[in-house]
Amino acid sequence: MIGFKLKLNGKETSALIQQGVLSIIITKVKNEIEESINLNFNGMDTKDLKYIDWDQCNLKEGDELILTIKKIEEVSAPIRIRDIDHQFDNKQKLKNYYSLKESLEKEGLI
């Protein structure tokens, strides 16, 4: 099955998800509080209702990443597996919605 192989500074991690989402996200943040570059290699298995993390780390200048999309024969051991909690996710979405709604109302946009 097709998945991702990530080579980060020589360390290889391979992953795939049978049904769901597989992601590698690199995020750069720079503001008054922090300056960082982060890597998240994770997935959501919608068949078994699990979140799976293979790698989470801070990146720095000079780090070398090679991403290969390929047939994965052997999946690397994840660093963490969590159950998907739909009730908690829905509560978080509602909390975010009401917070954004309040901000838009204060600005007179709605």
Buried (B, 14 or more C-beta within 10 A) or exposed (E): EEBBBBBBEEEEBBBBBEEBEBEBEEEEEEEEEEEEBEBBBBBBBEEBEBBBBBBEBEBEEEEEEEEEEEEBEEBBEBBEEEEBEEEEEEEEEEEEEEEEEEEEEEEEEE
